[in-house]
Structure formats: C-alpha cells, structure tokens
Amino acid sequence: MTMTSTDAVVDGQGAVTLLDRTRTAVNPQLRSTVESLPDSIRRVAMYHFGWERADGTPDAGQPGKAIRPALVLAAARALGADETRAVKAAAAVELAHNFTLLHDDIVDEDPTRRHRPTAWTVFGIPDALMAGDAMSALALRLLAEDPHPASAAAAARLAACIIELCAGQQADCAFEQRDPREVSLDECLAMATAKTGALLGCSCAVGALYAGAGEEEVAAMDAFGREAGLAFQLIDDLIGIWGDPERTGKPAGADLVAHKKSLPVVAALTSGTPAGEELAELYSRPTLDAEAVRAAADAVERAGGRDWAQAQAAERMGRAVEHLAQAVPDLAAAEDLLALAEFVTRRTR
Ligand SMILES: CC(C)=CCC/C(C)=C/COP(=O)(O)OP(=O)(O)O
C-alpha cells in the first residue's frame, strides 16, 4: 500500500479513502496482535472487533473507522517518513482506543457498539474488563517490540496518554454525580480534551516521532490532534443527541436517555435560560420516554447548547489548523491530516 498526499482529494471523499486504506494497511497487524492473546481473553477481543461471533465462529469484522491509526500514518507521511514503517505504531494506538471503548461501554452500561451488542453484555463485565486491560498492555507491548528507533519514545508517550485519558474518564464519571449547574463548561472541555483529545494528539505525535521529528514539531502535532479531538468529541456529543439511529447504531437521543452530561447538555444546563431549567426538570426524572427525549433535545437546542457545541467545534478546528501549520509549514504536505480533521467534525455516525 502506498498513500500520497494527493490521495486526500478535498472533495469529502478524501478522508474516506484514507480511512479505507488505513484499515487495509493496519487491520491485519491489529488482528494478528489480538490473536496472540490467551484464548480466554482473545475470544472477547475477537468478538469486540467483529472478527468472531460470540460462539467463536468467524464473522466479517467491524473494527471501527480507524481514525487514530490514519492520523499516525498521515502525520508520519506529512513529515517525510515511509508510513509502512509506522504500521505497528498505528495498530498500537488503535488497541489503546479499543481498550477505552471496552471499559467505557461497561461504565456507561451501553448495550450496543458498532451496531452489535457490546462485549460486556455478551461475555459479562469481568471478561470485558480483563480484555480491555489486556488490550492496553498489548498496545504498549507492540511498541516496545517494534525495532523502529522511535518506538521507545512512542511507547512512553502512549503510556502517558493512557494515564491522561483514564483521568479524563474518571472526571467524566465524577461529573455525573455532581449538580450540573456546579460543573463549569471549562471543566467539561478540559475533561473532554483528556478523554478524547489526548489520544488523537498522541496519534499525531507518534506519527511525528516515527518521522524523526524534533520536540517542537512533535508538540505541535500533538496540539493539532488534541484540538481536532476536542472538536471530534463535541460532534460526537451532538450525534449522541441528534444522530440518526440507523447510522449510529444507537437509539435516538441515546445520551439523553442515559441522562449524560455531555458538552451540549452542560452548555444548556448552565445557560441560565428557561429552556435550561426545562432540561434540568426533565433530567431530574428517573426515566425519559420517547416524547420526553424529544422535549429534552428541543430544550438543549432552545437553550443554545447545539449552537454552542457547533461553534466550539469550528473554533477548535481553527486552532488545530494553526498548530498544524507550525508542525508542517508547507500545509500542502499535511493535506491528509486536514482531510481527516475535517472528516471527524463533519461525520454523522
Ligand atoms: C475515553 C473514551 C471512551 C473516549 C471516547 C471517545 C470517542 C468519541 C469514541 C468513539 O470513537 P470512534 O468514533 O473513532 O470509534 P470507532 O473506533 O468505532 O470508529
């Protein structure tokens, strides 16, 4: 596989092509790494990635969009590296991402992931937890065993990132216990940056390290990914309220049903508007039927939560591009990274 910056045709299809090519390049590595796990854990991981059914028979595979590995490869390429040497690193960040998904689904009690029942609902919480733990170690082992000269620095960076995103997840859980009107939007944005931005930043930084980049370029790549990652989370939160169930694989208004204090919800709750009060009243109910979910979505919108999240996402994308220009002064070379960043803020699932 060879990808060039010209593959990222800026017609909206460029990123889709890049993601397809990334999956072709990285998924065989991802799969063979997962297959090396001990049987009892392997079966959960293989199910999670959609390569096996719950009974262990082969399945078509549903391993995710591959945004983070695509960022690793695109960052390496933008800085002049041969991206085929960064495939293990790309698989490593995807393993780390999937570790967080396995645990996140348990914490959120989510019944579906990638249009299929979540691993914990099929195998039970202990098995899904252990599979997540093993996947996190597998990510670091893959880097540690990679002979590339940048692999040790990349492993250290990914380990620090995993710690940061665990802290972000912890903050997210802690927010759920607090009165939403006491949680500031800045706190929420910091939480989302740690929870989601850190791994997108790390993916770009790892790509830069594999290109032999200096400290400043690596830091600028990290900052680019973080800002794009925050925009990604804002869009993810909008999809959690207004996403089309057929595309998301989740029920309509899934985050509202779960009473999640996502970014647009907190923006609405802290808006000081009557619509914000309506939302607080709806959120005080133990369960929301379909009509109440529609009313809650409407209240978030009227309180300005939807517009705020969209404006924030656009602002973060602007900052992301500024950081990218520092890492890659010739932005033409970073066309693929730009296409990916645009993709994550325009996606609908
Ligand atoms: C710490 C945690 C759990 C953060 C979750 C952040 C997030 C937006 C996950 C979905 O990623 P994705 O859309 O890239 O998923 P997929 O791999 O299925 O494409």
The ligand as a Gaussian input file, in Angstrom:
#p B3LYP/6-31G(d) Opt

LIG

0 1
 C      -12.134000       7.580000      26.623000
 C      -13.215000       7.367000      25.662000
 C      -14.012000       6.118000      25.742000
 C      -13.451000       8.269000      24.710000
 C      -14.425000       8.007000      23.647000
 C      -14.280000       8.967000      22.558000
 C      -14.981000       8.604000      21.296000
 C      -15.561000       9.746000      20.568000
 C      -15.057000       7.323000      20.858000
 C      -15.601000       6.906000      19.541000
 O      -14.519000       6.869000      18.640000
 P      -14.668000       6.442000      17.116000
 O      -15.890000       7.081000      16.558000
 O      -13.382000       6.713000      16.459000
 O      -14.930000       4.879000      17.235000
 P      -14.692000       3.715000      16.168000
 O      -13.386000       3.092000      16.514000
 O      -15.823000       2.753000      16.414000
 O      -14.728000       4.282000      14.794000

